[in-house]
Amino acid sequence: MANLDNPHGFTLYRSGQSEPTRRVRPAPANRSPSAAIFIGDAYTLVSGNATAATATPSVINGIVEAIELNPIPAYPQGPTSQDYIVAAEAGAIIGIEDNSAEFNVQCAGIYTDALGGSYTDLSAVTGNVPLRRSGMTVILPDATATRELRVAGRILSFGNNAGETNTDIIVHTTHAV
Protein backbone atom coordinates (compact mmCIF):
# COMPACT_ATOMS: atom_id res chain seq x y z
CA MET A 1 0.00 0.00 0.00
CA ALA A 2 1.45 3.35 -1.02
CA ASN A 3 1.91 6.15 1.48
CA LEU A 4 -0.69 8.92 1.38
CA ASP A 5 0.49 12.24 -0.06
CA ASN A 6 -0.72 14.35 2.87
CA PRO A 7 1.69 17.17 3.80
CA HIS A 8 0.95 18.47 7.30
CA GLY A 9 4.00 20.53 8.24
CA PHE A 10 5.85 19.76 11.45
CA THR A 11 4.17 18.37 14.57
CA LEU A 12 5.89 17.78 17.88
CA TYR A 13 6.82 14.11 18.21
CA ARG A 14 8.75 14.21 21.48
CA SER A 15 10.94 16.50 23.53
CA GLY A 16 14.21 15.76 25.26
CA GLN A 17 12.90 17.75 28.22
CA SER A 18 9.66 17.54 30.16
CA GLU A 19 8.43 20.53 28.11
CA PRO A 20 10.06 21.98 24.99
CA THR A 21 11.23 25.59 24.97
CA ARG A 22 8.42 27.77 23.60
CA ARG A 23 8.56 31.45 22.72
CA VAL A 24 6.05 34.02 21.52
CA ARG A 25 7.38 35.84 18.45
CA PRO A 26 5.76 38.75 16.60
CA ALA A 27 4.94 38.35 12.91
CA PRO A 28 4.50 41.89 11.56
CA ALA A 29 2.40 42.64 8.48
CA ASN A 30 5.48 43.90 6.59
CA ARG A 31 7.50 40.68 7.10
CA SER A 32 9.60 39.40 4.23
CA PRO A 33 8.88 37.02 2.62
CA SER A 34 5.27 38.05 3.05
CA ALA A 35 3.84 34.54 3.01
CA ALA A 36 1.11 33.30 5.31
CA ILE A 37 2.36 31.49 8.42
CA PHE A 38 0.58 28.25 9.36
CA ILE A 39 0.67 26.05 12.45
CA GLY A 40 3.34 23.47 11.62
CA ASP A 41 5.53 25.81 9.55
CA ALA A 42 9.23 26.18 10.14
CA TYR A 43 10.23 29.80 10.74
CA THR A 44 13.26 32.04 10.77
CA LEU A 45 13.81 35.19 12.80
CA VAL A 46 14.47 38.52 11.13
CA SER A 47 15.20 41.26 13.68
CA GLY A 48 13.37 39.18 16.31
CA ASN A 49 10.26 38.76 14.14
CA ALA A 50 8.99 35.41 12.84
CA THR A 51 8.75 34.82 9.12
CA ALA A 52 7.89 31.58 7.31
CA ALA A 53 11.06 29.74 6.33
CA THR A 54 11.84 29.40 2.65
CA ALA A 55 13.17 26.33 0.87
CA THR A 56 16.77 27.38 1.53
CA PRO A 57 16.83 29.24 4.85
CA SER A 58 20.08 30.22 6.46
CA VAL A 59 18.69 29.12 9.82
CA ILE A 60 15.46 27.45 10.96
CA ASN A 61 14.85 28.94 14.39
CA GLY A 62 11.75 27.00 15.31
CA ILE A 63 8.44 25.40 14.44
CA VAL A 64 5.07 27.16 14.80
CA GLU A 65 3.02 25.31 17.41
CA ALA A 66 0.16 27.81 17.70
CA ILE A 67 -1.01 31.26 16.70
CA GLU A 68 -1.49 33.68 19.57
CA LEU A 69 -5.05 34.93 20.14
CA ASN A 70 -5.55 37.97 17.98
CA PRO A 71 -7.50 40.88 19.52
CA ILE A 72 -8.33 42.47 16.16
CA PRO A 73 -10.68 45.47 16.48
CA ALA A 74 -12.67 44.16 13.51
CA TYR A 75 -13.86 41.32 15.73
CA PRO A 76 -15.88 43.02 18.47
CA GLN A 77 -16.67 39.69 20.15
CA GLY A 78 -13.13 39.58 21.57
CA PRO A 79 -9.97 37.69 20.72
CA THR A 80 -10.24 35.19 17.90
CA SER A 81 -8.46 31.89 17.50
CA GLN A 82 -6.56 31.47 14.24
CA ASP A 83 -4.99 28.56 12.41
CA TYR A 84 -2.72 30.78 10.32
CA ILE A 85 -1.68 34.40 9.88
CA VAL A 86 -2.63 35.87 6.51
CA ALA A 87 0.28 37.20 4.45
CA ALA A 88 -0.54 40.90 4.88
CA GLU A 89 -1.73 40.76 8.51
CA ALA A 90 0.20 41.14 11.72
CA GLY A 91 0.03 38.63 14.52
CA ALA A 92 2.19 36.53 16.79
CA ILE A 93 3.19 32.89 16.79
CA ILE A 94 3.97 30.53 19.63
CA GLY A 95 6.97 28.57 18.47
CA ILE A 96 9.03 25.65 19.69
CA GLU A 97 12.70 26.68 19.72
CA ASP A 98 14.38 23.63 21.17
CA ASN A 99 17.20 21.52 19.68
CA SER A 100 16.15 18.53 21.78
CA ALA A 101 12.63 18.48 20.33
CA GLU A 102 11.83 16.06 17.51
CA PHE A 103 9.12 16.62 14.90
CA ASN A 104 7.02 14.43 12.63
CA VAL A 105 7.05 15.64 9.02
CA GLN A 106 6.38 14.08 5.63
CA CYS A 107 9.33 13.67 3.25
CA ALA A 108 8.92 14.60 -0.39
CA GLY A 109 11.11 11.77 -1.63
CA ILE A 110 11.95 8.18 -0.91
CA TYR A 111 13.01 7.39 2.65
CA THR A 112 15.15 4.37 3.46
CA ASP A 113 16.47 3.44 6.89
CA ALA A 114 20.01 4.16 5.65
CA LEU A 115 19.08 7.88 5.62
CA GLY A 116 18.70 8.00 9.41
CA GLY A 117 21.21 10.52 10.80
CA SER A 118 21.54 12.38 7.51
CA TYR A 119 20.72 16.05 6.99
CA THR A 120 17.82 17.31 4.92
CA ASP A 121 16.36 20.58 3.68
CA LEU A 122 12.94 22.12 3.83
CA SER A 123 10.49 21.99 0.95
CA ALA A 124 8.50 25.12 1.69
CA VAL A 125 5.23 24.42 -0.06
CA THR A 126 2.52 27.01 0.54
CA GLY A 127 -0.03 26.00 3.16
CA ASN A 128 -3.54 24.87 2.36
CA VAL A 129 -5.89 27.73 3.30
CA PRO A 130 -9.22 25.82 3.06
CA LEU A 131 -7.84 23.02 5.25
CA ARG A 132 -5.90 25.50 7.45
CA ARG A 133 -2.82 23.28 7.29
CA SER A 134 0.89 23.73 6.63
CA GLY A 135 2.21 22.32 3.37
CA MET A 136 5.85 22.08 4.45
CA THR A 137 7.73 18.83 3.89
CA VAL A 138 11.41 17.84 3.75
CA ILE A 139 13.47 16.60 0.82
CA LEU A 140 15.03 13.12 0.87
CA PRO A 141 17.53 12.02 -0.20
CA ASP A 142 19.29 15.40 -0.23
CA ALA A 143 22.94 15.49 -1.28
CA THR A 144 23.11 19.29 -0.96
CA ALA A 145 21.45 19.70 2.45
CA THR A 146 22.35 22.84 4.41
CA ARG A 147 22.33 21.00 7.77
CA GLU A 148 19.20 22.71 9.11
CA LEU A 149 17.28 19.51 9.83
CA ARG A 150 18.61 16.13 10.86
CA VAL A 151 16.73 12.88 10.22
CA ALA A 152 16.21 10.73 13.33
CA GLY A 153 14.17 7.93 11.71
CA ARG A 154 10.70 7.20 10.45
CA ILE A 155 7.37 6.95 12.20
CA LEU A 156 6.63 3.27 12.69
CA SER A 157 2.96 2.84 11.90
CA PHE A 158 0.67 0.96 9.55
CA GLY A 159 0.60 2.57 6.12
CA ASN A 160 3.89 4.44 6.58
CA ASN A 161 6.24 2.41 4.45
CA ALA A 162 9.98 2.98 4.03
CA GLY A 163 11.22 2.79 0.44
CA GLU A 164 8.30 4.81 -0.88
CA THR A 165 7.55 8.49 -1.34
CA ASN A 166 5.62 10.51 1.27
CA THR A 167 6.94 8.66 4.33
CA ASP A 168 6.35 10.37 7.70
CA ILE A 169 9.74 10.78 9.35
CA ILE A 170 11.21 12.25 12.55
CA VAL A 171 13.58 15.23 12.32
CA HIS A 172 15.03 17.81 14.67
CA THR A 173 16.26 21.33 14.04
CA THR A 174 19.95 21.96 14.48
CA HIS A 175 20.03 25.72 15.06
CA ALA A 176 17.21 26.68 17.41
CA VAL A 177 17.88 29.85 19.40
Stockholm file with secondary structure:
# STOCKHOLM 1.0

chainA/1-177         MANLDNPHGFTLYRSGQSEPTRRVRPAPANRSPSAAIFIGDAYTLVSGNATAATATPSVINGIVEAIELNPIPAYPQGPTSQDYIVAAEAGAIIGIEDNSAEFNVQCAGIYTDALGGSYTDLSAVTGNVPLRRSGMTVILPDATATRELRVAGRILSFGNNAGETNTDIIVHTTHAV
#=GR chainA/1-177 SS CCCCCCCCCCEEEECSSSSCCEEEEEECTTCSSCCCEETTCEEEEETTEEEECCSSCSCCCEEEEEECCBCCTTCTTSCBCCSEECTTCCEEEEEECCTTCEEEEEBSSBCCGGGTTCEEEEECCCCBTTTTBCCCEEESSCTTCCSSEEEEEECCCTTCCTTSBSCEEEEEESCCC
#=GC SS_cons         CCCCCCCCCCEEEECSSSSCCEEEEEECTTCSSCCCEETTCEEEEETTEEEECCSSCSCCCEEEEEECCBCCTTCTTSCBCCSEECTTCCEEEEEECCTTCEEEEEBSSBCCGGGTTCEEEEECCCCBTTTTBCCCEEESSCTTCCSSEEEEEECCCTTCCTTSBSCEEEEEESCCC
//
